[in-house]
Amino acid sequence: MAKRRRVRWDRVLLVFGPLLLLILILCFSCHHRDKDTMDQTSSPDNLVESSLPAETSEVAVPVEAEARPLVICIDAGHGGKDSGATDKPNDKSMSEANKRLEKNDNLNLSLAVRDAFQKYPDIQVIMTRETDVFVELQDRCDIANNANADFFISLHRNMAENGKGVEVWINNDSMGDNTMDKLMSEYILDWLEKVGISERRGIHYGFREGEGNYESNNYYVNRYTNMPSILLEMGFMTSKEDNRNFDDHLEEYADAIASAMIELLTDKGLYPVQT
């Protein structure tokens, strides 16, 4: 019977002991390094910083996601050296100081319309003029276009030997889309009728002296603004009835114009402004 060899454990430990010790040291070192990394990346401060843009930890909503207000440009026709229409066009002996001037009526109504819009949030009103100054037609368009206005309303008054009532002029370009121009006109005329006007003269295309459906046959501010636009003639300077209505209902007319625009925007789902 063969004799069993005795295992010399002292020699085994002598050979493999240092190797096992080295393996244990390496394992411990790796575990400690991984734990430190996890602690750093999972700390509350680091979690906040990593979830926000590198340049700031204060940003809550990206700027591009914020809803901007609707911008409405109000244009007070004429001004300064350009007086516009008058209540006594045939009286050459009377100075302008003694006449009713369109530029003043336009400005007074425009300022009232601006104030009427102030009660509506998310509506920003810009003006082409707020005082009795002359502003070139192209400058009026530039003010609206450079501000990326959403709508343009030019306020005027009419003049004729015989005539009364309120009318609206819009672009007659058959190649363009003037649907919103028409809607603006209809809504505003409806609201002005509720206040009271001498006559509803409706919507007209182009401009008074123009003939034919051409882009050039338009009022300048309707042709060269980039947004839906209207030119609103608020009664005749030569009509005593229209002048009386204008004076008696100035604030009501302003509220009607603002309310008409808000109703239109609401009906079209553009107001209130959605974030």
Phi, psi and omega per residue, in radians:
M1 nan 2.232 -3.074
A2 -1.187 2.563 -3.127
K3 -1.521 2.228 -3.124
R4 -1.197 2.359 3.138
R5 -1.387 2.384 -3.132
R6 -1.467 2.267 3.118
V7 -1.328 2.182 3.117
R8 -1.624 1.556 -3.089
W9 -1.083 -0.488 3.121
D10 -1.138 -0.605 3.099
R11 -1.297 -0.626 3.095
V12 -1.067 -0.821 3.135
L13 -1.120 -0.611 -3.128
L14 -1.144 -0.618 -3.098
V15 -1.458 -0.840 -3.013
F16 -1.678 -0.265 -3.104
G17 -0.983 -0.916 3.135
P18 -1.026 -0.651 -3.139
L19 -1.119 -0.783 3.112
L20 -1.096 -0.663 3.129
L21 -1.118 -0.725 3.131
L22 -1.109 -0.714 3.118
I23 -1.095 -0.743 3.130
L24 -1.093 -0.711 -3.135
I25 -1.126 -0.751 3.131
L26 -1.118 -0.732 3.127
C27 -1.085 -0.768 -3.132
F28 -1.113 -0.711 -3.124
S29 -1.123 -0.764 3.128
C30 -1.122 -0.727 3.139
H31 -1.098 -0.712 -3.122
H32 -1.163 -0.704 3.139
R33 -1.157 -0.724 3.116
D34 -1.101 -0.667 -3.133
K35 -1.150 -0.733 3.114
D36 -1.086 -0.734 3.129
T37 -1.094 -0.744 -3.141
M38 -1.127 -0.715 -3.133
D39 -1.100 -0.687 -3.111
Q40 -1.198 -0.786 -3.065
T41 -1.318 -0.329 -3.111
S42 -1.768 0.048 3.124
S43 -1.207 2.620 -3.094
P44 -0.991 -0.729 -3.102
D45 -1.097 -0.756 -3.109
N46 -1.228 -0.569 3.109
L47 -1.130 -0.711 3.125
V48 -1.125 -0.815 -3.095
E49 -1.139 -0.654 -3.087
S50 -1.278 -0.329 -3.110
S51 -1.588 -0.084 -3.121
L52 -2.057 2.865 3.097
P53 -0.993 2.606 -3.041
A54 -1.089 -0.543 -3.032
E55 -1.401 -0.255 -3.129
T56 -2.727 2.665 3.025
S57 -1.993 0.236 -3.093
E58 -1.826 -0.207 -3.059
V59 -1.226 2.156 3.114
A60 -1.835 -0.722 -3.120
V61 -2.286 2.206 3.091
P62 -0.998 2.516 -3.095
V63 -1.030 -0.678 -3.091
E64 -1.188 -0.281 -3.132
A65 -1.553 -0.193 -3.115
E66 -1.365 2.395 3.135
A67 -1.368 2.303 3.107
R68 -1.609 2.692 3.130
P69 -1.195 2.768 2.998
L70 -1.322 2.327 -3.064
V71 -1.864 2.143 3.115
I72 -2.052 2.158 3.128
C73 -1.681 2.172 3.097
I74 -1.847 2.155 -3.072
D75 -1.955 1.968 3.058
A76 -1.476 1.896 -3.049
G77 -1.053 2.604 3.094
H78 1.112 -2.748 -3.112
G79 2.199 2.643 3.131
G80 1.083 -2.198 -3.107
K81 -1.217 -0.268 3.127
D82 -1.735 1.745 -3.049
S83 -1.424 -0.345 -3.092
G84 1.335 -2.585 -3.108
A85 -1.325 2.935 3.113
T86 -2.473 2.870 -3.131
D87 -1.433 -0.217 -3.127
K88 -2.335 1.180 -3.065
P89 -1.161 -0.414 -3.063
N90 -1.646 -0.095 -3.126
D91 -1.651 1.621 -3.094
K92 -1.343 -0.296 -3.105
S93 -1.409 -0.332 -3.084
M94 -1.563 2.342 3.132
S95 -1.317 2.809 3.127
E96 -1.075 -0.489 -3.128
A97 -1.088 -0.402 -3.120
N98 -1.825 0.149 3.136
K99 -1.984 2.770 3.006
R100 -1.475 2.196 -3.046
L101 -1.929 2.383 -3.120
E102 -1.055 -0.695 -3.068
K103 -0.990 -0.607 -3.130
N104 -1.282 -0.751 3.107
D105 -1.098 -0.734 3.133
N106 -1.051 -0.769 -3.116
L107 -1.173 -0.763 -3.130
N108 -1.064 -0.733 3.129
L109 -1.216 -0.689 -3.135
S110 -1.086 -0.761 3.110
L111 -1.124 -0.662 3.105
A112 -1.175 -0.677 3.091
V113 -1.134 -0.750 3.075
R114 -0.961 -0.820 -3.130
D115 -1.159 -0.597 -3.124
A116 -1.155 -0.548 3.129
F117 -1.307 -0.287 -3.033
Q118 -1.139 -0.378 -3.131
K119 -1.410 -0.079 -3.135
Y120 -1.829 2.073 3.107
P121 -1.185 2.751 3.099
D122 1.123 0.374 3.008
I123 -2.084 2.140 3.091
Q124 -1.956 2.205 3.133
V125 -1.837 2.276 2.997
I126 -2.052 2.626 -3.046
M127 -2.079 2.532 3.034
T128 -1.424 -0.449 2.985
R129 -2.756 2.587 3.110
E130 -2.178 0.059 3.098
T131 -2.436 3.137 -3.126
D132 -1.446 1.332 3.127
V133 -2.216 2.728 3.106
F134 -1.542 2.267 3.115
V135 -2.225 2.181 3.110
E136 -1.050 2.637 -3.134
L137 -1.055 -0.741 -3.139
Q138 -1.143 -0.622 3.104
D139 -1.124 -0.618 3.096
R140 -1.111 -0.762 3.104
C141 -1.133 -0.715 -3.124
D142 -1.100 -0.670 3.128
I143 -1.027 -0.793 -3.136
A144 -1.238 -0.784 -3.085
N145 -1.168 -0.742 -3.121
N146 -1.184 -0.456 3.106
A147 -1.533 0.020 -3.065
N148 0.919 0.765 3.141
A149 -1.068 2.598 -3.141
D150 -1.564 -0.480 -3.113
F151 -2.565 2.645 -3.118
F152 -2.302 2.202 3.128
I153 -2.199 1.985 3.113
S154 -1.757 2.172 -3.045
L155 -1.815 2.232 -3.100
H156 -2.448 3.068 2.957
R157 -2.328 2.693 -2.991
N158 -1.675 3.010 3.059
M159 -2.699 2.312 3.078
A160 -2.865 2.757 -3.140
E161 -1.096 -0.717 3.062
N162 -2.352 2.063 3.130
G163 3.031 2.608 3.075
K164 -2.739 2.811 3.079
G165 1.918 3.052 -3.067
V166 -1.936 2.402 3.114
E167 -2.479 2.836 -3.130
V168 -2.239 2.435 3.085
W169 -1.996 2.359 3.124
I170 -2.323 2.962 -3.121
N171 -1.093 2.402 -3.133
N172 -1.805 0.201 -3.094
D173 -1.113 1.944 -3.097
S174 -1.207 -0.316 -3.129
M175 -1.497 -0.245 -3.113
G176 -1.705 3.110 3.112
D177 -1.906 1.841 3.131
N178 -1.883 0.479 -3.141
T179 -1.023 -0.814 -3.111
M180 -1.201 -0.575 3.080
D181 -1.043 -0.778 3.122
K182 -1.104 -0.774 -3.123
L183 -1.115 -0.737 3.077
M184 -0.990 -0.790 -3.120
S185 -1.088 -0.827 -3.092
E186 -1.117 -0.805 -3.121
Y187 -1.098 -0.774 -3.109
I188 -1.160 -0.740 3.097
L189 -1.084 -0.693 3.108
D190 -1.043 -0.806 -3.100
W191 -1.224 -0.641 3.106
L192 -1.154 -0.614 3.090
E193 -1.094 -0.613 3.117
K194 -1.101 -0.625 3.117
V195 -1.259 -0.752 -3.134
G196 2.180 1.975 3.070
I197 -2.313 2.765 -3.070
S198 -1.211 -0.583 -3.121
E199 -2.855 2.477 3.035
R200 -1.666 1.885 -3.045
R201 -1.609 -0.046 2.997
G202 1.444 -2.868 -3.075
I203 -1.814 2.342 3.125
H204 -2.151 2.710 -3.059
Y205 -2.003 2.441 3.101
G206 1.484 -2.214 3.020
F207 -2.603 2.912 -2.886
R208 -1.025 -0.690 -3.093
E209 -1.583 -0.033 -3.063
G210 -1.397 2.645 3.077
E211 -2.308 2.337 3.118
G212 1.595 2.741 -3.088
N213 -1.607 1.251 -3.121
Y214 -2.097 2.622 -3.118
E215 -1.066 -0.581 -3.113
S216 -1.218 -0.349 -3.139
N217 -1.572 1.134 3.134
N218 -2.496 2.696 2.964
Y219 -1.092 2.456 -2.983
Y220 -0.949 -0.792 -3.068
V221 -1.224 -0.420 3.044
N222 -1.359 -0.605 -3.076
R223 -1.310 -0.673 -2.957
Y224 -1.881 0.204 2.955
T225 -1.681 2.571 -3.023
N226 -1.592 0.031 -3.055
M227 -2.156 2.937 3.037
P228 -0.933 2.313 -3.049
S229 -2.504 2.656 3.065
I230 -2.443 2.694 2.978
L231 -2.034 1.973 -3.037
L232 -1.758 2.070 3.095
E233 -1.657 1.863 -3.046
M234 -1.562 1.164 3.086
G235 1.464 2.995 -3.068
F236 -1.732 2.307 3.071
M237 -1.095 -0.464 -3.093
T238 -1.569 0.089 3.114
S239 -1.887 2.085 3.113
K240 -1.075 -0.648 3.140
E241 -1.130 -0.785 3.133
D242 -1.138 -0.683 3.115
N243 -1.121 -0.712 3.121
R244 -1.138 -0.774 3.093
N245 -1.055 -0.744 -3.123
F246 -1.056 -0.783 -3.107
D247 -1.230 -0.728 -3.070
D248 -1.294 -0.493 -3.004
H249 -2.108 0.401 -3.071
L250 -0.931 -0.924 -3.112
E251 -1.149 -0.646 3.124
E252 -1.179 -0.674 3.080
Y253 -1.099 -0.737 3.133
A254 -1.094 -0.784 3.104
D255 -1.095 -0.652 -3.134
A256 -1.130 -0.733 3.133
I257 -1.119 -0.778 3.124
A258 -1.151 -0.776 -3.127
S259 -1.115 -0.662 3.119
A260 -1.085 -0.758 3.137
M261 -1.151 -0.712 3.133
I262 -1.140 -0.715 3.111
E263 -1.104 -0.755 3.121
L264 -1.075 -0.840 -3.118
L265 -1.101 -0.663 3.111
T266 -1.164 -0.771 3.133
D267 -1.081 -0.572 -3.120
K268 -1.578 0.075 3.105
G269 1.296 0.309 -3.138
L270 -1.665 -0.188 -3.121
Y271 -2.512 2.410 -0.005
P272 -1.107 2.690 -3.134
V273 -1.164 2.237 -3.126
Q274 -1.560 2.420 3.100
T275 -1.434 nan nan
